[in-house]
Amino acid sequence: MTRRFLFLLGSSRPDGNTELLARRAAEQLPADVEQRWIDLAEHPLPEFEDLRHDSDHRRPAEGNAGLLLGATLAATDLVIASPLYWYSLSAPVKRYLDHWSGWLRTPGLEFKATLSGRTLWGVTALAHEEQEVADPLIGSLNNSAAYMGMRFGGVLLGNGSRPGDVLKDTEALKRAKTFFAEEAPLARFPYERTGAAAPTP
């Protein structure tokens, strides 16, 4: 299957540090790999409405929801480019992932089966020098990938607060050169990695 990367930009600031780092990593992709970039701030989704106990969700055919659903289903590799906002994902990215819940429950869509085996990646810029503060963001993406049966390529972390700061982070730029070339393992929940029993639903 030809690889098709979908980059979802979740910043509230255009050309921010997270996007700059994501684009540096994307420059290393082979020329025959398709790239599609969608700015979630420019294509906002409506608030997610949970209908799971009331009625079935309907497949969005138009608007931003239709655009993002189609782009998601077509991608072999999904890249969530979200700055670290209050130690987690940005609101536009969280809303996008909330819509996955509806797409999972849309008859005939086979959303989970389609994404299973594909790869989720993350890119984020943070102002802290201590990268451990990004663990909640990393955990959210890892666990989402694990639930969907996807591979998880990890998160490319860069340091930056003021616009352009991340371009001074030589370690992040070095890792960006090989980030998408790394083998992405099948995502696992933390309890699966430690051998603990899964909780009973």
KABELSUL-V561285 format. One record per backbone hydrogen bond with DSSP energy under -1.0 kcal/mol. CO is the residue of the C=O (numbers start at 1). NH is the residue of the N-H. E is the energy in kcal/mol with one decimal. If there is no record, write none. Layout:
CO:NH:E
CO:NH:E
This chain:
3:34:-1.5
4:76:-2.0
4:77:-2.1
5:36:-2.2
6:79:-3.2
7:38:-2.8
8:81:-2.6
9:40:-2.6
16:20:-2.4
17:21:-2.2
18:22:-2.4
19:23:-2.6
20:24:-1.7
21:25:-2.0
22:26:-2.5
23:27:-1.6
25:28:-1.3
26:29:-1.7
30:33:-1.8
34:5:-3.2
36:7:-3.4
38:9:-2.6
39:43:-1.0
51:54:-2.1
51:55:-2.1
62:66:-1.5
63:67:-2.2
64:68:-2.7
65:69:-2.4
66:70:-2.3
67:71:-2.3
68:72:-2.3
69:73:-2.6
70:74:-1.6
76:119:-2.2
77:6:-2.8
78:121:-3.0
79:8:-2.9
80:123:-2.4
81:10:-3.1
83:85:-1.0
85:88:-1.4
88:85:-2.2
90:94:-2.5
91:95:-2.5
92:96:-1.9
93:97:-2.5
94:98:-2.2
95:99:-1.7
98:101:-1.1
99:103:-2.4
100:104:-2.5
103:106:-1.1
105:57:-1.1
106:109:-2.0
110:114:-2.1
111:115:-2.0
112:116:-1.8
115:118:-2.3
118:151:-3.4
119:78:-2.9
120:153:-2.6
121:80:-2.6
122:156:-2.9
123:82:-1.6
124:158:-1.9
125:84:-2.0
126:160:-2.2
130:133:-1.4
131:134:-2.0
132:135:-2.0
134:138:-2.4
135:139:-3.1
136:140:-2.2
137:141:-2.0
138:142:-2.8
139:143:-2.8
140:144:-1.8
141:145:-2.3
142:146:-2.5
143:147:-2.4
144:148:-1.7
145:150:-3.0
149:117:-2.3
150:187:-2.4
151:120:-2.8
154:122:-2.0
156:124:-2.5
158:126:-2.4
162:165:-2.4
164:167:-1.4
165:168:-2.4
166:169:-1.6
168:170:-1.4
169:173:-2.2
170:174:-2.0
171:175:-2.3
172:176:-2.1
175:178:-1.3
175:179:-1.1
178:181:-1.0
179:182:-1.1
185:152:-2.6
189:193:-1.6
190:194:-1.6
191:196:-1.0
